[in-house]
Amino acid sequence: MASKTFNAATIARLLSHEDEHGMGRVFMYAFLNEVVRQKRPFPFDCESAQVSSNLMIVDNQGRSIAVEYKRNRLSLTLNNEHTEALSHIEYKGKAYRQVILDWLAACIRYTSLQPELRKELTRYAQSIQRRIWLTKVLPVQ
């Protein structure tokens, strides 16, 4: 993993089972459980899921999760073609930071045998925690 900052490309790499991190679909399962299903039950087949570079995740049943990531905001659009249902989940500010930290913590738990990856994920989490601390100490005017 080459990125030094947590951004949309980092999310795409973590979610991709074909990436160099070597964790297969573990981070995808963690994302579904820690980010998506915390707000809405959503049937999704992680085993068949493919991730595009624009953060669209699609399984072989036609269900999709569109992820829009911008600083301090994470928006998800869940599409289940079988029920013709479109759902939106939005995390902003404190909720965004907490859900990302929860996801990263889950990812870190699975990386005990990959110390370099674990260290990088820990750096991402610390960076987000540092931003939380700074917003408490130096509130935005």
C-alpha positions in Angstrom: 0.0 0.0 0.0 1.6 3.2 -1.1 -0.7 6.0 0.0 0.3 8.1 2.9 -3.1 9.8 3.4 -6.5 8.3 3.9 -8.5 9.2 0.8 -10.9 7.7 -1.8 -8.0 5.8 -3.5 -7.1 4.3 -0.1 -10.7 3.1 0.4 -10.8 1.6 -3.1 -7.5 -0.3 -2.5 -8.7 -1.6 0.9 -12.0 -2.8 -0.6 -10.4 -4.5 -3.6 -9.7 -8.2 -3.2 -7.2 -7.9 -6.0 -5.0 -5.3 -4.3 -1.5 -5.9 -3.0 -2.6 -5.9 0.6 -3.1 -9.6 0.3 -6.2 -9.7 2.6 -8.6 -10.8 -0.1 -12.2 -9.8 0.8 -11.7 -9.3 4.5 -11.7 -5.5 4.4 -14.9 -5.7 2.2 -16.7 -7.8 4.8 -15.5 -5.4 7.5 -16.8 -2.4 5.5 -20.2 -4.0 5.0 -20.5 -4.9 8.7 -19.0 -1.7 10.2 -20.2 0.9 7.8 -23.2 -0.2 5.8 -25.1 -2.6 8.1 -24.7 -0.4 11.1 -27.4 1.8 9.5 -29.4 -0.5 7.2 -29.7 -4.2 6.7 -28.4 -4.8 3.2 -28.0 -8.2 1.5 -24.7 -8.2 -0.4 -22.5 -11.0 -1.7 -18.9 -9.9 -0.8 -17.5 -13.0 -2.5 -18.7 -11.9 -5.9 -18.2 -8.2 -5.4 -16.0 -6.1 -7.7 -14.8 -2.6 -6.9 -14.3 0.0 -9.6 -11.9 2.9 -9.3 -14.8 5.3 -8.8 -15.8 3.4 -5.6 -18.7 1.5 -7.1 -19.0 -2.0 -5.6 -21.3 -4.4 -7.4 -22.1 -8.1 -6.6 -23.2 -10.8 -9.1 -26.8 -10.3 -8.0 -26.9 -6.7 -9.3 -26.8 -5.1 -5.9 -24.5 -2.2 -5.6 -22.9 0.2 -3.1 -21.8 3.6 -4.5 -19.3 5.2 -2.1 -18.7 8.9 -2.3 -15.9 10.0 0.0 -14.9 13.6 0.7 -13.1 15.0 3.6 -15.3 14.6 6.7 -18.2 13.0 4.8 -19.0 9.6 3.5 -22.1 9.0 1.5 -23.4 5.6 0.4 -26.1 4.7 -2.1 -27.3 1.2 -1.8 -29.1 -0.3 -4.7 -30.9 -3.6 -4.6 -32.3 -4.3 -8.1 -34.4 -7.2 -6.7 -36.5 -4.9 -4.5 -36.1 -1.8 -6.7 -35.0 -0.1 -3.5 -32.5 2.7 -3.4 -31.3 3.8 0.0 -28.9 6.5 1.1 -26.7 6.7 4.1 -24.7 9.7 4.9 -22.1 10.1 7.6 -20.8 13.6 8.4 -18.4 15.1 10.9 -18.2 13.1 14.1 -20.3 10.2 12.8 -18.1 10.0 9.7 -14.9 9.9 11.7 -16.3 7.3 14.1 -17.5 5.0 11.4 -14.2 5.2 9.5 -12.3 4.5 12.8 -14.6 1.5 13.5 -13.9 0.1 10.1 -10.1 0.7 10.4 -10.1 -0.9 13.8 -11.9 -4.0 12.3 -9.3 -4.1 9.5 -6.4 -3.8 12.0 -7.7 -6.7 14.0 -7.3 -9.0 10.9 -3.8 -7.9 10.1 -1.8 -9.5 12.9 0.2 -11.5 10.5 1.0 -8.5 8.3 2.9 -6.0 10.4 3.6 -3.5 7.7 -0.1 -3.3 6.6 -1.1 -3.2 10.3 1.3 -0.3 10.8 -0.1 1.6 7.8 -3.7 1.1 8.9 -2.8 2.3 12.4 -1.3 5.4 10.9 -4.5 6.1 9.0 -6.5 5.7 12.2 -4.1 7.9 14.2 -4.4 10.6 11.5 -8.2 10.6 11.8 -8.0 10.6 15.6 -5.5 13.5 15.5 -8.0 15.5 13.4 -10.7 14.8 16.0 -8.4 16.1 18.7 -7.5 19.2 16.7 -11.2 20.1 16.1 -11.8 19.9 19.9 -8.7 22.0 20.7 -8.9 24.4 17.8 -12.6 24.7 16.9 -13.4 25.9 13.4 -14.7 29.5 13.4 
